[in-house]
Amino acid sequence: MEGAAHPDLEVLGIGLWEGAPLSLEPVVGLPRLRTLSAYPGTLAGPVEIARLTGLEYLELGPGEGRVLLDADAVPRGLSTAAIEMQGERHPLPIVALANELLALWGRPLITRTVLKGRLGTER
């Protein structure tokens, strides 16, 4: 992380990482950092994201997103966010998480529609 931290850094992407989770401390206070994308499980303390005050785009796993919401630490300057899902997951908890993020900015929520019926052909 220290090697990536410089005043002109605008986009930080943390991909699959096999070592210990990383701290964002080296990039806190960088004036141009606008985008953070972090693979699920790569951050030592997701709440550190709140200290990245210039963020406009954030991409995290659902666990990290939940930590930010529960700590009321979602950066208020975000214009957009993404929830990175790994593997197969039921979509309803992810939709609920996304709706909580949308609600922070008074944006329209994702609508759920339940369809009931029978599949197959009837004679």
N, C-alpha and C positions, 0 to 999 in steps of 0.2 A: 504494500500500500504506500509506503514511504516513497518508493521510486516513481509512483504515478502522481504524487502530490506536487503540483507546481501552480503558480498563479494563473496560468492560461487554461487550466483544465476545465472543460465544460461538460464532458460526458464521462461517467465512470461506470464501467460494466464489470461486474464480478461474476465470472462463470463458475463452472464446477470446480470446487476447491477441495483437495484431499487433506490439507493440513488443518490446524486449529482454526476455528472461526476468527474472522478478521475484525479489528476495531476500525471505526471510521475517524478516529481522532486525528490522523495525519491530514485529512481533507477538510476538517471543520474550519470554517472561516475563509475558505478559498472563494474569492469574489465572483468568479465566473461559473462555478459549478451549478449546472441547471438540471442535469439528468443523472439519476442513479438507477441502475438495474442490477439487482443482486439475486443470484440463484438461491433457492431455498436452503437454509442451513449454513450459509456462508458468513453471516454477520454475528459477531460475538454479543453485541447489544443493539438490537433493532431500535431501541429508544434513542440511541445516538442520532438517528436520522432527524429528530426534531431540531438538532443543532445545525443542520444544513439549511439555513434560512433562505437561500436563493433557489431551492429546488422548484422546478416547474413540472417535471415528469418523474414518476417513481414507479418502479416495477419490482414487486416482491412476491414471495410465496404467501399462501394464506396464513400460515403460522405467524410470520413476521407482521403481516397486516393486522391480525388480531391483537398482537402485542401493542402495536402503535395505537389502535383504537382504544383498547382497554386503559392505556396510560394517558389518553388524551394528548398524544404526541405526534399526530399527523401534521406535517408542515402545512400551514394555512395558505402558502403561496402556490400550491400545486394547481396546475391547469388540467392535468390528466394523470391517471394512475392505471396500472395494470396488475392483475393478480396472476402470477405464474403458477400453473398447476403441473405437477409432475405425476406421472402414472394415472391410473384411473381413479377418479373421485366422483362422488355423487355431486351433481351440480347445485343442489339447493343450498347447502351451507356456503358455497362460493357466491351465489347470488345474494344471500343474506349479507355477507361481508361487503360485497360491492354496493349494495343498497345503503349500508351504513356509511360508506365513504361518500356516496352521492348525496346523502342527506346532510352531510357536513356543509355542503355548498348550496343546499336548497335545489338541487337538480332533480329532474324526474327520475323516479325509481324504475327498476327493471320490473316489468309486469310478469306475473306468473299466471299461466292459464292451465287449468286441469281439464283434460279431455277424458270422457268416459265412453266406452263402447266395446264392441267385440271385433277382434281381428279375424279375418278369414272370410270365406264366402258363405253366404246363407242360401239355402234352397227353399 
